[in-house]
Amino acid sequence: MTATALKNSIADVFDQVAAGGAIAITRHDKPRAVMLSVEAYEALKTPPLPGLDAIQAEYHEMFRQMQEPAQRAGMTRLFEATSEELGEAALKACRQTKLSKSL
């Protein structure tokens, strides 16, 4: 729709926008603006984030598990471990996953 047509028939334009969701407004055959219905505007303003609730629930469950005494004790042991203890733990993990064969 041209800017001139918009000026001359604003009531009709509002009806078209309400019915169709959006109208591009042109000037000299170039799009200059878009008029949106309230529904279309709200949809753009607050887009749904698929899966966000599930990700948030998973995060909270993991965080809850990390607060359990056994997990806390394990993290304490990890941060207090010597380099030799960490090396031994790494070798043990390799053996368990059969990665040591390639070493």
Long-range contacts (C-beta under 8 A, 24 or more apart in sequence): 1-25, 1-26, 2-26, 2-27, 3-27, 3-32, 6-35
